[in-house]
Amino acid sequence: MNVLASRGQLRASFIRWSLFTVPAVMLLGYLSGQVSGSAAENPWFDALTKPSTFPPPATFGIVWTILYAMMGFALALICTAWGAKGRKIAIVLFVVQLAVNLLWSPMFFAWHEISGALILLIVLDILVIATIIAFWRVRRLAAYLMLPYLAWILFATLLNYQFLQANPEADGAASPAAVQRMEL
């Protein structure tokens, strides 16, 4: 027999991997947002001057849900490419870029480091491009699934820059709702 696995076996493997990777990526993204306080009730963020390119807040939850699902499916495609040259490096790049992605929300929303978050996004842009190239070499469909994510984070990089330009005094600043304790 010349075939390692039938189409049915490959499809079943993709489904099994997807049942793990899609919820895992989506859950990690959700937890990053929850831990960082990126919800609408963030007083520090509410006080910021919003750039004209800032979309309605509901857009972010919808877009990130779709993007995290697409990223999970892309990763599942790579994980099912057993024996493919470059598979391991593609998976490592994906994990590294995802870790950088998940760090952005706490850096921006919780730590109020707008300039640090911008640097992190530039690093993320580079890592996602490298991941797409690595995915392309393993499975082209996986690379295509990552393109909307790249477009969104490039837009996020622009937004982050515009927030920094409009709010230089807020970079690294404490929340306006923070309580300052003074002893007499």
Backbone as CSV, one residue per row, in Angstrom:
resi,resn,N_x,N_y,N_z,CA_x,CA_y,CA_z,C_x,C_y,C_z
1,MET,0.852,-1.184,0.000,0.000,0.000,0.000,0.889,1.235,0.000
2,ASN,0.622,2.177,-0.917,1.434,3.374,-1.074,0.908,4.568,-0.287
3,VAL,-0.290,4.488,0.201,-0.915,5.618,0.881,-0.813,5.419,2.395
4,LEU,-0.319,6.439,3.096,-0.193,6.355,4.547,-1.544,6.426,5.249
5,ALA,-2.416,7.262,4.736,-3.734,7.425,5.347,-4.754,7.728,4.252
6,SER,-5.946,7.221,4.435,-7.013,7.495,3.469,-7.533,8.916,3.665
7,ARG,-8.284,9.412,2.706,-8.896,10.750,2.838,-9.805,10.815,4.066
8,GLY,-10.529,9.745,4.314,-11.407,9.694,5.484,-10.623,9.784,6.785
9,GLN,-9.479,9.106,6.835,-8.647,9.172,8.036,-8.059,10.572,8.219
10,LEU,-7.649,11.188,7.117,-7.117,12.550,7.206,-8.190,13.534,7.658
11,ARG,-9.395,13.369,7.121,-10.514,14.235,7.511,-10.836,14.051,8.998
12,ALA,-10.843,12.812,9.458,-11.116,12.539,10.874,-10.021,13.131,11.750
13,SER,-8.779,13.067,11.298,-7.674,13.649,12.059,-7.829,15.169,12.151
14,PHE,-8.211,15.792,11.032,-8.430,17.245,11.033,-9.561,17.618,11.985
15,ILE,-10.637,16.859,11.965,-11.767,17.143,12.858,-11.333,17.003,14.314
16,ARG,-10.594,15.946,14.629,-10.120,15.762,16.015,-9.225,16.923,16.444
17,TRP,-8.272,17.292,15.592,-7.395,18.405,15.936,-8.199,19.700,16.085
18,SER,-9.165,19.921,15.179,-9.987,21.139,15.239,-10.790,21.214,16.533
19,LEU,-11.262,20.063,16.993,-12.022,20.039,18.245,-11.160,20.437,19.440
20,PHE,-9.858,20.357,19.269,-8.944,20.805,20.324,-8.447,22.232,20.064
21,THR,-7.928,22.483,18.852,-7.257,23.756,18.585,-8.200,24.957,18.546
22,VAL,-9.364,24.808,17.937,-10.284,25.953,17.830,-10.754,26.410,19.210
23,PRO,-11.307,25.514,20.050,-11.710,25.983,21.385,-10.530,26.477,22.225
24,ALA,-9.363,25.846,22.080,-8.203,26.267,22.878,-7.786,27.689,22.527
25,VAL,-7.672,27.981,21.239,-7.271,29.331,20.809,-8.327,30.350,21.221
26,MET,-9.594,30.009,21.021,-10.673,30.940,21.388,-10.709,31.177,22.895
27,LEU,-10.535,30.124,23.685,-10.546,30.269,25.137,-9.383,31.119,25.614
28,LEU,-8.199,30.891,25.071,-7.035,31.697,25.465,-7.250,33.173,25.128
29,GLY,-7.813,33.442,23.960,-8.108,34.827,23.583,-9.122,35.467,24.521
30,TYR,-10.156,34.720,24.846,-11.185,35.210,25.770,-10.573,35.496,27.147
31,LEU,-9.773,34.559,27.654,-9.167,34.740,28.980,-8.223,35.933,29.008
32,SER,-7.475,36.137,27.935,-6.574,37.290,27.870,-7.362,38.591,27.982
33,GLY,-8.481,38.657,27.283,-9.325,39.852,27.350,-9.931,40.049,28.726
34,GLN,-10.381,38.963,29.355,-10.998,39.062,30.676,-9.988,39.466,31.744
35,VAL,-8.819,38.871,31.714,-7.781,39.162,32.710,-7.294,40.605,32.587
36,SER,-7.273,41.113,31.360,-6.723,42.448,31.133,-7.712,43.572,31.392
37,GLY,-8.981,43.251,31.524,-9.973,44.303,31.725,-10.263,45.065,30.448
38,SER,-10.262,44.367,29.322,-10.489,45.048,28.045,-11.965,45.283,27.746
39,ALA,-12.831,44.986,28.700,-14.269,45.200,28.507,-14.585,46.693,28.493
40,ALA,-15.788,46.996,28.110,-16.222,48.396,27.974,-16.179,49.166,29.291
41,GLU,-16.134,48.463,30.413,-16.167,49.141,31.713,-14.789,49.584,32.197
42,ASN,-13.782,49.577,31.356,-12.430,49.968,31.751,-12.359,51.495,31.823
43,PRO,-12.256,52.076,33.042,-12.281,53.539,33.173,-11.084,54.216,32.502
44,TRP,-9.926,53.583,32.540,-8.750,54.163,31.883,-8.987,54.268,30.376
45,PHE,-9.477,53.185,29.793,-9.715,53.183,28.351,-10.842,54.142,27.980
46,ASP,-11.892,54.187,28.789,-13.008,55.103,28.520,-12.550,56.558,28.472
47,ALA,-11.532,56.888,29.276,-11.054,58.268,29.347,-10.159,58.649,28.163
48,LEU,-9.706,57.671,27.394,-8.817,57.965,26.269,-9.572,58.640,25.125
49,THR,-8.871,59.501,24.419,-9.391,60.077,23.192,-9.293,58.996,22.120
50,LYS,-10.415,58.713,21.476,-10.456,57.643,20.475,-10.142,58.222,19.092
51,PRO,-9.301,57.528,18.325,-9.030,57.982,16.958,-10.273,57.836,16.070
52,SER,-10.299,58.551,14.989,-11.455,58.498,14.084,-11.604,57.124,13.434
53,THR,-10.535,56.346,13.372,-10.588,55.010,12.761,-11.054,53.937,13.742
54,PHE,-11.308,54.309,14.995,-11.728,53.347,16.005,-13.139,52.845,15.691
55,PRO,-13.289,51.524,15.464,-14.618,50.997,15.121,-15.523,50.898,16.347
56,PRO,-16.807,50.639,16.159,-17.705,50.453,17.307,-17.165,49.318,18.197
57,PRO,-17.234,49.468,19.509,-16.663,48.470,20.427,-17.161,47.041,20.204
58,ALA,-18.399,46.864,19.788,-18.928,45.509,19.563,-18.177,44.789,18.445
59,THR,-17.561,45.546,17.556,-16.819,44.967,16.434,-15.707,44.041,16.917
60,PHE,-15.045,44.427,18.003,-13.869,43.678,18.453,-14.216,42.254,18.879
61,GLY,-15.274,42.091,19.635,-15.670,40.750,20.062,-16.048,39.861,18.898
62,ILE,-16.750,40.428,17.937,-17.170,39.661,16.758,-15.954,39.272,15.919
63,VAL,-15.114,40.249,15.622,-13.955,39.999,14.770,-12.993,39.010,15.424
64,TRP,-12.689,39.214,16.715,-11.734,38.316,17.368,-12.273,36.896,17.473
65,THR,-13.558,36.728,17.673,-14.130,35.383,17.720,-13.914,34.671,16.387
66,ILE,-14.192,35.367,15.304,-14.008,34.785,13.974,-12.529,34.506,13.709
67,LEU,-11.673,35.474,14.036,-10.237,35.299,13.777,-9.638,34.163,14.595
68,TYR,-10.005,34.077,15.881,-9.466,32.988,16.701,-9.940,31.630,16.180
69,ALA,-11.178,31.553,15.692,-11.659,30.292,15.113,-10.853,29.950,13.858
70,MET,-10.640,30.932,12.992,-9.857,30.690,11.780,-8.427,30.285,12.114
71,MET,-7.842,30.912,13.127,-6.492,30.546,13.549,-6.460,29.106,14.066
72,GLY,-7.477,28.729,14.815,-7.554,27.361,15.333,-7.659,26.346,14.207
73,PHE,-8.467,26.641,13.192,-8.575,25.741,12.039,-7.255,25.682,11.264
74,ALA,-6.594,26.826,11.113,-5.296,26.847,10.424,-4.286,25.973,11.163
75,LEU,-4.262,26.102,12.484,-3.344,25.284,13.277,-3.690,23.804,13.147
76,ALA,-4.962,23.468,13.133,-5.384,22.068,12.967,-4.899,21.509,11.638
77,LEU,-4.962,22.313,10.590,-4.461,21.865,9.289,-2.971,21.543,9.345
78,ILE,-2.225,22.370,10.054,-0.782,22.137,10.180,-0.510,20.912,11.049
79,CYS,-1.253,20.781,12.126,-1.052,19.640,13.032,-1.347,18.309,12.354
80,THR,-2.238,18.298,11.378,-2.577,17.049,10.691,-1.623,16.729,9.551
81,ALA,-0.682,17.614,9.283,0.272,17.401,8.183,1.468,16.584,8.680
82,TRP,1.186,15.394,9.176,2.229,14.518,9.716,3.315,14.282,8.669
83,GLY,4.552,14.449,9.080,5.675,14.184,8.186,6.000,15.308,7.228
84,ALA,5.223,16.367,7.225,5.489,17.480,6.308,6.727,18.237,6.760
85,LYS,7.563,18.579,5.795,8.769,19.353,6.087,8.350,20.746,6.578
86,GLY,8.891,21.179,7.687,8.582,22.494,8.228,7.394,22.529,9.170
87,ARG,6.774,21.393,9.417,5.588,21.342,10.281,5.900,21.809,11.702
88,LYS,6.992,21.302,12.262,7.320,21.644,13.650,7.614,23.128,13.816
89,ILE,8.383,23.706,12.918,8.697,25.136,13.028,7.432,25.972,12.839
90,ALA,6.529,25.519,11.979,5.262,26.240,11.775,4.448,26.245,13.066
91,ILE,4.409,25.107,13.746,3.663,25.023,15.016,4.321,25.891,16.073
92,VAL,5.650,25.864,16.153,6.365,26.692,17.135,6.109,28.173,16.873
93,LEU,6.202,28.583,15.611,5.931,29.989,15.273,4.511,30.378,15.644
94,PHE,3.561,29.491,15.399,2.177,29.782,15.759,2.046,30.002,17.263
95,VAL,2.642,29.122,18.048,2.546,29.229,19.510,3.198,30.518,19.999
96,VAL,4.346,30.863,19.437,5.045,32.088,19.859,4.220,33.321,19.505
97,GLN,3.698,33.370,18.279,2.905,34.552,17.901,1.625,34.628,18.724
98,LEU,1.038,33.476,19.057,-0.176,33.491,19.879,0.138,34.022,21.282
99,ALA,1.275,33.624,21.839,1.672,34.125,23.163,1.854,35.646,23.129
100,VAL,2.479,36.157,22.076,2.653,37.609,21.934,1.288,38.275,21.783
101,ASN,0.414,37.681,20.988,-0.948,38.196,20.811,-1.654,38.300,22.160
102,LEU,-1.578,37.246,22.954,-2.287,37.207,24.237,-1.708,38.190,25.249
103,LEU,-0.456,38.562,25.076,0.183,39.524,25.982,-0.243,40.958,25.695
104,TRP,-0.692,41.222,24.466,-1.025,42.596,24.097,-2.146,43.180,24.967
105,SER,-3.229,42.447,25.161,-4.360,42.994,25.932,-3.967,43.418,27.347
106,PRO,-3.271,42.567,28.114,-2.849,43.031,29.448,-1.912,44.241,29.373
107,MET,-1.006,44.231,28.389,-0.062,45.349,28.295,-0.797,46.662,28.026
108,PHE,-1.782,46.629,27.152,-2.503,47.849,26.794,-3.547,48.211,27.849
109,PHE,-4.449,47.289,28.140,-5.600,47.609,28.985,-5.316,47.563,30.485
110,ALA,-4.479,46.652,30.942,-4.237,46.522,32.382,-3.031,47.343,32.834
111,TRP,-1.961,47.298,32.041,-0.736,47.988,32.449,-0.642,49.383,31.853
112,HIS,-1.539,49.722,30.909,-1.631,51.046,30.287,-0.343,51.449,29.575
113,GLU,0.357,50.474,29.062,1.603,50.709,28.331,1.297,50.795,26.841
114,ILE,0.864,51.963,26.399,0.471,52.127,24.998,1.686,51.970,24.083
115,SER,2.807,52.577,24.443,4.001,52.457,23.598,4.559,51.035,23.633
116,GLY,4.548,50.399,24.788,4.997,49.005,24.873,4.107,48.086,24.061
117,ALA,2.804,48.355,24.088,1.856,47.556,23.310,2.080,47.759,21.810
118,LEU,2.468,48.972,21.420,2.760,49.230,20.008,3.985,48.430,19.558
119,ILE,5.017,48.425,20.373,6.217,47.633,20.058,5.853,46.153,19.966
120,LEU,5.035,45.703,20.906,4.590,44.308,20.902,3.818,43.975,19.615
121,LEU,2.983,44.896,19.156,2.230,44.672,17.916,3.150,44.612,16.701
122,ILE,4.178,45.419,16.679,5.132,45.362,15.562,5.833,44.006,15.548
123,VAL,6.216,43.526,16.727,6.802,42.186,16.831,5.787,41.140,16.373
124,LEU,4.525,41.290,16.792,3.472,40.363,16.396,3.277,40.373,14.875
125,ASP,3.289,41.551,14.267,3.150,41.639,12.811,4.224,40.782,12.126
126,ILE,5.456,40.907,12.584,6.573,40.157,11.999,6.401,38.655,12.235
127,LEU,6.024,38.295,13.456,5.828,36.877,13.778,4.687,36.261,12.972
128,VAL,3.616,36.995,12.763,2.491,36.462,11.991,2.887,36.295,10.525
129,ILE,3.640,37.228,9.988,4.129,37.065,8.611,5.011,35.824,8.513
130,ALA,5.896,35.637,9.485,6.747,34.435,9.498,5.907,33.171,9.627
131,THR,4.861,33.213,10.449,3.971,32.055,10.618,3.241,31.750,9.317
132,ILE,2.764,32.771,8.639,2.063,32.571,7.360,3.005,31.937,6.334
133,ILE,4.228,32.405,6.290,5.209,31.821,5.361,5.450,30.353,5.709
134,ALA,5.617,30.065,6.998,5.831,28.678,7.427,4.610,27.821,7.129
135,PHE,3.418,28.358,7.363,2.188,27.626,7.057,2.073,27.366,5.552
136,TRP,2.441,28.356,4.743,2.371,28.234,3.286,3.190,27.029,2.812
137,ARG,4.335,26.827,3.438,5.221,25.730,3.042,4.662,24.367,3.425
138,VAL,3.744,24.351,4.411,3.164,23.081,4.870,1.794,22.860,4.229
139,ARG,0.908,23.805,4.394,-0.451,23.722,3.830,-0.898,25.134,3.461
140,ARG,-1.129,25.357,2.198,-1.489,26.705,1.724,-2.805,27.192,2.304
141,LEU,-3.762,26.293,2.467,-5.049,26.706,3.033,-4.858,27.289,4.440
142,ALA,-3.955,26.719,5.214,-3.673,27.237,6.565,-3.130,28.663,6.483
143,ALA,-2.271,28.922,5.515,-1.727,30.276,5.332,-2.841,31.244,4.940
144,TYR,-3.719,30.821,4.043,-4.842,31.678,3.638,-5.749,32.008,4.828
145,LEU,-5.956,31.031,5.705,-6.807,31.263,6.880,-6.197,32.294,7.839
146,MET,-4.900,32.488,7.774,-4.225,33.449,8.652,-4.204,34.873,8.075
147,LEU,-4.525,35.045,6.802,-4.444,36.376,6.178,-5.402,37.404,6.787
148,PRO,-6.666,37.064,7.083,-7.517,38.069,7.738,-6.975,38.502,9.102
149,TYR,-6.361,37.576,9.819,-5.736,37.886,11.108,-4.603,38.889,10.907
150,LEU,-3.770,38.671,9.894,-2.686,39.613,9.605,-3.264,40.992,9.291
151,ALA,-4.301,41.037,8.468,-4.921,42.329,8.134,-5.432,43.030,9.388
152,TRP,-6.066,42.270,10.288,-6.626,42.865,11.499,-5.536,43.385,12.436
153,ILE,-4.456,42.625,12.597,-3.416,43.111,13.513,-2.631,44.272,12.908
154,LEU,-2.550,44.337,11.591,-1.950,45.527,10.977,-2.828,46.747,11.249
155,PHE,-4.149,46.562,11.173,-5.084,47.633,11.536,-4.937,47.964,13.018
156,ALA,-4.791,46.948,13.869,-4.605,47.170,15.312,-3.320,47.947,15.579
157,THR,-2.285,47.688,14.796,-1.028,48.424,14.943,-1.253,49.903,14.643
158,LEU,-1.987,50.180,13.577,-2.326,51.567,13.243,-3.147,52.204,14.365
159,LEU,-4.167,51.503,14.845,-4.991,52.024,15.936,-4.163,52.308,17.183
160,ASN,-3.286,51.364,17.538,-2.446,51.534,18.726,-1.576,52.788,18.574
161,TYR,-1.007,52.974,17.384,-0.200,54.164,17.110,-1.041,55.429,17.259
162,GLN,-2.254,55.407,16.714,-3.131,56.573,16.808,-3.541,56.853,18.255
163,PHE,-3.762,55.806,19.044,-4.053,56.008,20.468,-2.865,56.665,21.161
164,LEU,-1.666,56.240,20.841,-0.470,56.828,21.446,-0.334,58.296,21.053
165,GLN,-0.591,58.617,19.783,-0.507,60.004,19.322,-1.555,60.891,19.989
166,ALA,-2.754,60.371,20.168,-3.854,61.160,20.736,-3.800,61.233,22.261
167,ASN,-3.090,60.303,22.906,-3.088,60.216,24.373,-1.686,59.990,24.933
168,PRO,-0.707,60.836,24.618,0.661,60.577,25.096,0.762,60.592,26.632
169,GLU,-0.079,61.379,27.266,-0.050,61.461,28.735,-0.603,60.209,29.399
170,ALA,-1.360,59.401,28.667,-1.965,58.187,29.237,-1.038,56.982,29.168
171,ASP,0.077,57.110,28.441,1.009,55.993,28.294,1.673,55.697,29.635
172,GLY,1.342,54.554,30.199,1.891,54.146,31.490,1.207,54.785,32.686
173,ALA,0.132,55.534,32.443,-0.562,56.242,33.523,-1.470,55.297,34.301
174,ALA,-1.667,55.628,35.564,-2.601,54.870,36.405,-4.030,55.157,35.964
175,SER,-4.909,54.256,36.277,-6.322,54.402,35.945,-6.907,55.612,36.675
176,PRO,-7.792,56.368,36.008,-8.407,57.514,36.683,-9.277,57.088,37.864
177,ALA,-9.661,55.835,37.920,-10.478,55.357,39.016,-9.624,54.768,40.147
178,ALA,-8.318,54.854,39.981,-7.426,54.298,40.998,-7.523,55.094,42.289
179,VAL,-7.425,54.428,43.379,-7.493,55.075,44.679,-6.073,55.304,45.160
180,GLN,-5.802,56.525,45.580,-4.489,56.832,46.106,-4.616,56.982,47.610
181,ARG,-3.803,56.254,48.334,-3.863,56.282,49.793,-2.820,57.270,50.316
182,MET,-3.292,58.152,51.208,-2.392,59.136,51.809,-2.525,59.018,53.324
183,GLU,-1.392,58.988,53.975,-1.399,58.941,55.432,-0.948,60.278,55.968
184,LEU,-1.616,60.733,57.028,-1.244,62.001,57.667,-0.445,61.764,58.892
